[in-house]
Every structure is written in C-alpha cells, then in structure tokens.
Amino acid sequence: MPYFDAASSAPLHPIARQALQASLDEGWADPARLYREGRRARLLLDAAREAAAEAVGCRPDELTFTPSGTHAVHLGIAGALAGRRRTGNRVVVSAVEHSSVLHGAGDSAVTVPVDRSGRVAADDFVAELSADTALACLQSANHEVGTEQPVAEVATACRTAGVPLLVDAAQSLGWGPTPGGWSLLTASAHKWGGPAGVGLLAVRKGVRFAPQGPADERESGRSPGFENLPAIVAAAASLRAVRAEAAQESVRLRALVDRIRTRVPELVPDVEVVGDPVHRLPHLVTFSCLYVDGETLLHELDRAGFSVSSGSSCTSSTLTPSHVLRAMGVLSEGNIRLSLPTGTAPADVEHFLEVLPGVVSSVRERLGAPTPTQTSGEADALVVDALGKLCPIPVIELAKVIGNVRIGGVVRVLSDDAAARLDIPAWCAMRGQEFLGEEPLGEGSGYLVRRVQ
C-alpha cells in the first residue's frame, strides 16, 4: 500500500532503526552521572549532539534536544520573547506558518500575507519590522504546499534591524541546510525518518534568550526532563543518513512530483495544482479538485490503497478551512497533499495516476457535481439558496446555474458554511468569473458572482 504522507511523518529510516536498537543496550543510563554506564551514555549524547549540530549548521553547545518539534517551537518563541522583553512583545510571522508557531506567537502577532503560491514577499516581511519587534518567525518551507520561503533575504534584513529570526525547518532539514543568518531554528525528527518524540532547538550564541518554565540542569536548562537518549541517537543518525542521500533522492523524487503536477490536470477536469512550481520541496505536491469533498476523496483513495493527506475544510474534526489555503486564496475543497517518502517507486506514482480520475469522478457523481449538459438558457439574476449545506455543495450549486445567467448577469449564493468565504472566490478565479463581494445576512452571507464568460 503506497504511503504518500511523509510530510506528516516519514517512515522510520533503516539507520534510525539500527541506532535505536543499539542505543537501547548502551544508552539506558543517566548521562549526568559519573560512573561507567553514565559516562557511556554521555558519550552517546555528545556524539548525537555533534552530528545533529553539523547538519543544522550550528555549534553543538547551541543545540538543545526537546520532546517534539512543537515543544521546540514553543520553547524557542517563549525564550526569545522573554530575553527581549524590554524591546517589546511584537512578533512578525508569515500567514502560512505552522500552527505551533502561530499559537506560540499569540493573538498579538503581526501576520504578513503571502501570494497565491504561498510565498511571502521578503520586502513585505521586512516592512513589518519595527523598533518594538521582539521576534520574527519564518518557515523554511511550507508544510501543506511545499513552497520555499526567502529565508536568506529575510535573515539579512532581520540582522540589520537587530531582530532575531526563528526558522521552522521541520519540513526541509532532511533535504539540506537552512540558509544562514537565522538566530533560532527548530525541527522535528519524525519528519526526516527519525523516531517521534525528538525535536531540535538551536539558539545562536549572542541571542538574548531566557528559558521559561521550571528550572532544570539538563539540556542547558532549556528543556527539562530526562533525555530520551535512544531516540536522540536514532534521530541524529538518521538525519546524517538522509542528508547523505538527499542530493540524489531529491532529483529522483522531484521528477516524480513533476510528473504528478503535469498529469493530474490532464487526467482530471477542474483541478488546480497549488504551491510554487519551482521554489518548492522536492517530494511534495498539493492539488485541489473542484466539486469534491476532501474527506470523502481521502477515504476513497485510502480504500484504493493510497495513504494521502488533505488540508480541506470538510473533515470530521473541523469545519474551518486550512489557514494556509485561506491565506493563499486557493480552493479548500477537494484538497489532496502527496508527500513522497524516500524510496518511492515510480510504479506507485503511475498507479496513483491511473486510479485518481475514477475516484474523483465517482465522488463528484455522488455529490451531484455539474456537467456541461446541466446548464442551458439565460436569465438576468439567480439566487442559490445553499444555507445549511456544507462544502462543496455551495460551489456545486453555483456551478450548476452560472451557465443560465446572461453574460454580465449576477448570481447570489446564500451560504452559512465557513468554507464558502474562501471557495467561492477561488472558484471564480479558476473559472474566469468575477467575484463581486460578500453581503452579511442574518444567518450566513450572500456571495455575489458576475458571469463574464
């Protein structure tokens, strides 16, 4: 069964498995103790820290192991803000940061918008830096669409402004070093094929940093608690291994992703491939299918043997559109992310491309998606009452009637679904129609669309 969700968690690398098993025998003792077993454990911990620091591009004494990548982000943001509390508490972030960064930055964070590819403009980011800015946060590459961010340019500007920059490198660290100039960096081992439960926090010397929470003598006082030494050793060993393979594997996987990016729009009507086509991670591709419920599509692909991810709005746990897709202004409905793990076979990709059209077609038919024969005649104005109906029904109903409106005529879609605020404008952009705006109603909103073609 092909697993195409490495961006969520990559399969355990064989080197990680070997290192984990070996360190269970050698690294069980307390590395803070001076007896023989403790010294042996300390040697393993120091070697792992040196290997991880080399991959990160920092000094070993600048690197802290944490219980997770999210924990590293929260420790990094809290410590940096506490260290610069006299400057202020203003945090500048991009609109597509991982939720851990947005939660850590808090409600007072200043959000910098991104373009339709998910990339922030360096000039826009720099323009938000001010005298009371305590911290800036910018991911190295986006976790949902793979778009790489201009870290080097932003880091240079932050250094000039005297503002520390925290880089979330969780998705990219296994593929190569993060551009220099950052002040703090975080990552998570399970993203590159290490075991879950190990994060990295690097804090450059000279950065004002005050660890928060209960004091602890371990990990330089930044991450309290007994180190999970076997997992740390496995994480460092697998990071070194994947980085050694990265140059060759990235070329191979990029070719497979290019194949997906090209073929999916050819095989499936009304599909938008999102994310930057060039400045992106080599293994990740995301596309949105019109008139499809993302959760249903995910389950149907699972039944067909493919493990994929969806950032769509309609899931069992939330009715809120993905904040990344919302910031980009692209469709939230029918969103599928493929992130290929190391070693993905071309045959598995070809099989996916064979299966996808039939799966999408069956889901669209089940939801009553429009066909060209469903639109005829012309009218001056139409009202589509989609109140009480969830994504993707409001867009489906709009598509069914747009052909019945004269050129220049307007359709008013009534909807109380949160996803409609994103999906109707995105549908207009995809289909070449004009979105006129939103009118608040007692319940929900009215969305005005003018037919222009």
C-alpha positions, 0 to 999 in steps of 0.5 A: 500500500503506497504511503504518500504522507511523509510530510506528516511523518516519514517512515522510520529510516533503516539507520534510525532503526539500527541506532535505536536498537543499539542505543537501547543496550548502551544508552539506558543510563543517566548521562549526568552521572559519573560512573561507567554506564553514565559516562557511556551514555554521555558519550552517546549524547555528545556524539548525537549532539555533534552530528545533529549540530553539523547538519543544522549548521550550528555549534553543538553547545547551541543545540538543545534536544526537546520532546517534539518539534512543537515543544521546540517551537514553543520553547524557542518563541517563549525564550526569545520573547522573554530575553527581549522583553524590554524591546517589546512583545511584537512578533512578525510571522508569515500567514502560512506558518505552522500552527505551533508557531502561530499559537506560540506567537499569540493573538498579538502577532503581526501576520504578513500575507503571502501570494497565491503560491504561498510565498511571502514577499521578503520586502513585505516581511521586512516592512513589518519590522519595527523598533518594538519587534521582539521576534520574527518567525519564518518557515523554511518551507511550507508544510501543506504546499511545499513552497520555499520561503526567502529565508536568506533575504529575510535573515539579512534584513532581520540582522540589520534591524537587530531582530532575531529570526526563528526558522521552522525547518521541520519540513526541509532539514532532511533535504539540506541546510537552512540558509544562514543568518537565522538566530533560532531554528527548530525541527522535528525528527519524525519528519526526516525518518527519525523516531517521534518524540525528538525535536531540535532547538538551536539558539545562536550564541549572542541571542538574548534568550531566557528559558521559561518554565521550571528550572532544570540542569539538563539540556542547558536548562532549556528543556527539562526532563530526562533525555530520551537518549535512544531516540536522540541517537536514532534521530541524529543518525538518521538525519546524517543518513538522509542528508547523505542521500538527499542530493540524489533522492531529491532529483529522483523524487522531484521528477516524480512530483513533476510528473504528478503536477503535469498529469493530474490536470490532464487526467482530471477536469477542474483541478488546480495544482497549488504551491510554487512550481519551482521554489518548492520541496522536492517530494511534495505536491498539493492539488485541489479538485473542484466539486469534491469533498476532501474527506470523502476523496481521502477515504476513497483513495485510502480504500484504493490503497493510497495513504494521502493527506488533505488540508480541506475544510470538510473533515470530521474534526473541523469545519474551518478551512486550512489557514494556509489555503485561506491565506493563499486564496486557493480552493479548500475543497477537494484538497489532496497533499502527496508527500513522497517518502524516500524510496518511492517507486515510480510504479506507485506514482503511475498507479496513483495516476491511473486510479485518481480520475475514477475516484474523483469522478465517482465522488463528484457523481455522488455529490451531484457535481455539474456537467456541461449538459446541466446548464442551458438558457439565460436569465438576468439574476439567480439566487442559490439558496445553499444555507445549511449545506456544507462544502462543496455543495455551495460551489456545486450549486453555483456551478450548476446555474452560472451557465443560465445567467446572461453574460454580465448577469449576477448570481447570489449564493446564500451560504452559512458554511465557513468554507464558502468565504474562501471557495467561492472566490477561488472558484471564480478565479479558476473559472474566469468569473468575477467575484463581486463581494460578500453581503452579511445576512442574518444567518450566513452571507450572500456571495455575489458572482458576475458571469463574464464568460 
